[in-house]
């Protein structure tokens, strides 16, 4: 068991806490040495793991990539180079045009503004004004067509939290609808 919790953390915050745990002063030099050693080990350790693209993800990424008005970005707690190595290992790094990474902030909650700034830079300042019209152009029939192609109803599972009014525990959905 590790001495610190890694879940939901950025690489930079994990690095800071690991260095503190082993009583190494957190200096720019120590941080860079840790970072470079970590990134050097990733290509060695990734093939030994079980990383994979989950079912349906490749088709979803392909469908979005095929649409010229849609753009895929990545917001992750990984260092940018770590994300490139990990997603490149499973063949999906090239789908992401821009993003926000642990290099930008050690606080995951502060990554959004970095992603937004890069989106505006990449897509143009008016993208966020055009976006609602692009979304509105998608019809219910478009959504149903994509759902029929990508989703297997026998493998869907829904969890409902709370006390939903009118929902029956044995409700079923007709995939043709």
N, C-alpha and C positions, 0 to 999 in steps of 0.2 A: 504494500500500500504506500502511496506517495505521501509525503509530509504536507502537501497543500492540495486543495481542491482545484482541479483543472477545468471543471465543467463551466461552460458559458464565459470563459475568460479569454482575454486577448493574449497572444504570444508574449507581448511586451510586459503585461502585468504578471504573467506566470514567471517569466524570466526574472523580473524584479524580486518576486517573493522567493524563488528558488535560490537566488544569490544571497538574499538576506538569511534564508534558512541555513545555508552553509557558511555563513559569517564572512562573506566576501563583500567588501565595500562596493556599493553600486556607483561606479564611475562610468563615464562615457567609454573608456577603454575596456572595462570589464564587460559592459553591455555589448559592445561590438565583438569582443572575443566570443562571448556566449552565442550571440546571433550567428556569427560566421561558422562556429563549430556545429550548431544546430542545423543550419542550412546545408553544411557539407555532409552531415549524417543522413539527411532525408533521402537522397538517391540510393543510399545503401540499405536503409531500413524499409522503404516503401515496398519493394518487391517481396519482402518477407511477410508483409501483412495481408489482410484480406479486403483491401479497399476495392469497391466496385460501384458502378453506376446502378442505382436502384431501378427496378422495372418501371417502364413508362417515362423515365426522365429523359432518355436519349430522344425518344419520339417527341416529347414536349419541347426540348431544346431545339430540335430540328424544325418543328412547326413554327416556333417563334422566329428562328433564324431565317426561315423562308419568306417571312413577311417584311417588306422593306421599311414599313413604318414602325416596327417594333424593335426595341433594343434591350439587350440583356446586360445587366450590371451585377456585380458581386459586392456584397457588404459582408465582411468576415473578420473574425478576430485573429486570423492568420496574418503573418507578415506577408507582404505582396509576393516575395520570392517563394515563400513556403506554400502559398496558395497556388502559384504557378506550377511548382513541382508536384504538389498533391493532385491538383486537377489535371495537369498534363499527364500524370501517371495513368489516369483512367480515361484520358482522351477527350476531356471537355473544356480545358482551359481556353481554347480558341473561341468559344461561344461568348465570352464575356468581354465587352468592348471597353469597360472602365469599371471602377469600383472604389471602395474605401477599405483600408486595411489597418492592421495593428501598427504599421509604421506611422500612420496618421495620428493615432491616439491610443493610449493604453486603456482608455475607458470606452468600452463597446458602445455605451449610450451616446458617445460624442462622435461616432463615425458617420451618422446620417448627413450632417452638413457637408462633410467631405464628398460623399457620394453625390449629393445634390449639386455641389459646385462643379464636379466633373461632368455630370449630366448636362448642365447648362453649357459648359465649355464644348462638349462633344456634339450635343444635339442642337445647339443654337438657343439663344435666349427666349425665343417664342415657343419652344416645344411644349412647355407646360400650359400655355394658352391653347395650343392645338390639340393637346392630348385628350381632353374631354370629347371633342368631335370625333377623334379616331376611335375612342371607346364606344361612343354612341353609334358609330357605323356598324358595329358588330351586332348582328341580328340574333334572335333566339334560335333561328334555324342554323346559323353559323355555329353557335355554341353546341347545339344538339349534334350536329354533324361531327364536330371535333370530339365530343364526348363519346359518341358511338364508335369512333375510330380508335380512341386512346384508352377508354375505360372498360374494364371487365366488371360488370355489376356483381358477379359472384364473388369478387375479391374486395368489394367495398365494405367498409365498416364505419359506422357513425357512432360517436359517443356524445351524449347529451348531458350537460351539467345543469342542475337546477330542476325546476318543476314546470316543464313546458306545457302550456295549455293546448289541449286537443291532440297531442301526439300519442299514438298508440304504440305500445312496446313491440308489437309484431308488424309494424308498418312495412310495406314493401314498395318498391319503385319499379315502374315499367320502363326499361331502358329505351323503348321506342318513343316515349314521351319526351 
